[in-house]
Amino acid sequence: MGETQLGRLQFRIMQVLWDRGRTNAREITEVLNETEPVAHSTVQTLLRQLEAKGAVAHEAKDRTFVFFPQLKEDKVKRTAARELLERVFGGSVGSLVAHLLKNEKLSRAELDEIHRLIDQQRND
């Protein structure tokens, strides 16, 4: 399958599916509504779109469709990060990292992890 582009809500639906493995549209709607209101009909429409893209599939269980992811989370994140890197930062990893370090609040643990990764890159 080629690169699949996902909108913000489509990505959030995928996150629910990656976390739960298999679930129905009603449960997805409930999870999404914990952080922002979204209509159940919108979730159903987005699930149909995701299915058309090959990102999800479903099985009928009784009278309910149970959805499950067809894409791997790490591949989707890698593709989205690459698109952001190319489109916004001209492919420069350093520019992206510098921007994030200047503009985002990082915890001590996050900074330690970044240092560890930099050291690992230096030693490779």
HUDAPE-V468963 format. One record per pair of residues at least 4 apart in sequence whose ideal C-beta (glycine too) atoms are under 6 Angstrom apart, sorted by sequence separation. I is the first residue (numbers start at 1). J is the second residue. If there is no record, write none. Layout:
i={I | I}
j={J | J}
This chain:
i={6 | 23 | 33 | 38 | 83 | 84 | 85 | 94 | 99 | 100 | 106 | 6 | 23 | 50 | 51 | 60 | 61 | 71 | 86 | 106 | 32 | 50 | 89 | 58 | 59 | 89 | 58 | 29 | 56 | 85 | 16 | 56 | 57 | 29 | 56 | 13 | 16 | 28 | 55 | 54 | 55 | 25 | 25 | 47 | 25 | 13 | 10 | 9 | 10 | 24 | 24 | 22 | 22 | 4 | 4 | 18 | 17 | 1 | 18 | 3}
j={10 | 27 | 37 | 42 | 87 | 88 | 89 | 98 | 103 | 104 | 110 | 11 | 28 | 55 | 56 | 65 | 66 | 76 | 91 | 111 | 38 | 56 | 95 | 65 | 66 | 96 | 67 | 40 | 67 | 96 | 28 | 69 | 70 | 43 | 70 | 28 | 31 | 43 | 70 | 70 | 71 | 43 | 44 | 67 | 47 | 46 | 46 | 46 | 50 | 64 | 66 | 66 | 68 | 53 | 55 | 69 | 69 | 54 | 73 | 79}
